[in-house]
Amino acid sequence: MTTTHLLEADAITKYYGNIVALKGISTYVNAGEVTCILGDNGAGKSSFIKILSGVHQADDGSLLVDGEAVAFTSPRDARAKGIATVYQDLAMVPLMSVWRNFFLGAEPRKGLGPLQWVDAAKAKSIVRRELGEMGIDIRDPDQPVGTLSGGERQSVAIARAVYFGARVLILDEPTSALGVKQAGVVLKYVLQARDRGVAVIFITHNPHHAYPVGDRFVILNRGTSLGSYEKSQIDLEELTRLMAGGRELAELQHELAAIRAEI
């Protein structure tokens, strides 16, 4: 029996001129699961998510949504299939209120025909409800989003994507610029999104952030895959070793030990 995945990438390959950015990358995501894409700088994570989100097109390989092949020519195409991406910059306006940032031009309106205006009261009520269901306690939806902590802003972006119908939520290094406590806040909301039935793709270079929330781990290195593992197949120590380069890390440790011995 063949399993149909919500989103599947099969042998994705991408070239930039003579540079191989990705070579034969495959993975899949299902509703209510977190798939972690791990790799250091230059591993190919950014190229991969840009293909999944329609920003770039693969030179080879295929994407399937609900088992059907798709060809995204723009982020609009990906969003139409329920694939939303939250980038590191969050696409928020710091001086605008939380509720304005939540809707960004898609505010509920009242009135008829040309005589329509933003229904601010309804918008604020929706924001309070949606953030509350994600376990996010925003003190005042009128406060500028720039007054929120980094973790809170990430959480608002996640709740916004879920509200607007994301079936697949791609998170681009959401914890990279956060301290330990704020990173923990974001990881909690990743699990909240998963528990609401969203398929989450969590891009990170930090295995200590990925392992507690991940159901599946894909490790990239210089555009190639070092493997795809279910959580039951790999522990945190092995995940960290693979991410750090395995043999390269061992050689570095050996060199450092030799240096210390000479001092």
N, C-alpha and C positions, 0 to 999 in steps of 0.2 A: 504494500500500500504506500503510495507516494504522499508525502506530507506537503501541503501547500502553506508556504510561509507568507506572512504579511508583506515583508519586503525582503528580497533576496538579491544579492550581488554575486554574479558568477564570472570569475576570471577577468575582473576589471583591469584593464591596462591603459596607461596614459603616458604619452610622450610630450615633452616640451622641447621641440627641435631634436637634438641628438641626446637629450637627457631623458632617461627612463625614470619617471616619477612613481609609477606603479606598475607592477608586473604580476598579473594573474591573481588578483586579490578576490577572495570569495568569503562571504559570510551571509548570515540571514538574521532577521529579527522577527519575533512573534509578539502578539498582544500580551501585555502583562509581564514582559521580560526586559531585563537590562543587558544589552550587549556592549561591552567595553572595548574600545579600539585604543590600544596602548602603543606607545613608541616615543623615542626621544626626538629632539629637533631634527628635521630632515628625514624622518622615517616615512613620510608620505601621508600622514593623518589629514592634513589640510586639503591635499589634492583629492583624497578619497571622499571627504564629506562634501566637497564642492561638486563632485560628480553625483553623489546621492541627492543633493539639494538642487540640482539643475543649473548651477552656476557654470560648470564646465561639462563637456561631453567626453565620454570614454572613447579611446581609439580602437579598443577591442573589448570583448566581453559583453555582458548584458545585465540589465536590471529588470526585475519582475516584481509587480505589485499584485498580491492575491493570485499569484501563479501566472499572470499575464505579462508578456513583455511590454515594456514602456520605453519611450525615448524622450527624455526631458530636454527641451531646448532652452528652458529658462526656469528660474525659481518659481514663477507663476504656475508652470506645469506641475512641479513637485507639490506645491501647496494645494493644487486642485485634487491631488491624490492623497491629501492628508499628511504630507511630510513637511514638518516645520523645523526650522533651524534657529537655535539661539546662539548667536556668535558672542565672542568675548566682549565686544563693545556694547552689546545688548540693544542697540538701536533705540536708545532712550534719550529724552531731552531733559537734562538735569533740572532746569528751572521750571518745567511744567509739573503739574500735580500728578499724583499717583494715578488717579482715575483717567486723566487725559492721556497719560503714557500707556495705560492699559488698553485703550481703544484706538488711539492714533488715527483719527479720521473715520473710524467705523462706529462712532457713538450712536446709541439709540436716539431716535428723534420722535417728536410729536408734532401734530398739526397735519394739514392736508396739502397736497400739491406743492406749489412754490412757497406756501406759507408754512414752512417747517423750521423747527429749531431744535437744538440739542436738548434732550431731556436729562438734565444734569442729575436730578434726584434719582432717576431710574439707573443712570450710569453708576452713581456712587453706591446704590444698593446692590447692583450686580457685582461690583468690585468687592464690597465687603463680603458678600455671600461666597463668591468664587475663591477669594483668598482664605476665607474661613474654612471652606471645605478642604483646602490644601493644608490646613493647620497653620496658616499665616495670620498673625495678629498685627494688622496695620492700624496704628493709632488714629490716623485721620487721612482719608483719601484725598483731601485737599492739600496736604503737605507736599512740597516739591520733592520729586523722586530723588533728587540729588542729596537730600538730607537722610536718606536711608543708608544703611550699611551695605557693603558689597554683597553680602549674603542675602539680604532682604531684596536688593534690586534683582539679583539672579532669580529669586523666588517669585517675584512679580512677573518676570519674563516667562518663567515656566508656566505659571498659572494662566497667563495671557494666551500662550500657545495652546494649552489644553482647552480653554474656554472656546477658542475659535476653531475647534474641531480637529486638532492634531491627532492623527492615529499613530504616527511615528514622530518622535521628538528627538532631534539631534542636538546635543549639548556640546559646544566647542570649548573645551578646557574651562568648565565653569568654576573650578576651584583653584585655578593656577595662581591668582593674585590675592588669595584670601588667607587669613590666619587660620589656626587650627579650629577655633570655635566657629567662625563663620563658614568654614569649609564643611563642618559637621552639620550646620543649618541647611546648606544646599543639598548635601547627601540625603538628609531626611526628606526633602521635597522631591528628590529624584525617586525615592521609594514611594512617596505619595502618588506621583504620576504613574508609576508602575502599577500600584495597587488600584488605580482607577481604570486600568485596562490599556494604558498607552504602552506602545513599544518604544523603549528608550535606547538611543545610541549615545553612549557616554565616551567622549574623546578626552583622553588624559595622558600625561606622561608620568603620573604618580600611581604606582600599584597599590599603595596604602590607602588611597581614596577609592580606587576601582574595586578592590577585592571585597570590601564589606557589602557593596550594593550590587555587584555584577552577578549575572547568571551564566554569562559566556564571555570569554576573553579572546580577542584576536590581537596578536602581537606583530607589529610592523617594524621592519628594519631596512632602511635604505630602499624603500619601495617594494620590498618583498615581504611575504608573510612567513613568520617563524612558527606558525601553527595557530589553530583555533581549538580552544579547550572549554569544556563544560566545567562548572565549578567543582564538581566531584572528581575531575581528572587532574586538578592542579592545586597546590597550596600556595600561600602567599610567598613563601621563600623561593619556590621554583619560579613563580611568576616574576618576582623581582630579579632573579638570576638571569632569566631569559631576556627581560627588558634591558638589563644592564650589559648584555652582550655575551654572557656565558664565558667562553674561552678568553675573549678580550679582557673581561674583568679579572679573570684568574691571572692572566699575564701581567696586568697592571698591579695586582696585589703582590705578585712575585717580585716585580721590579721595585716596588716601594719597600718591600721587606729587605731586598738587597741594599737599597740606599740607606735604610736605617742601620743595617749592620755595618756599613762603612763609616757612619758618623761617630 
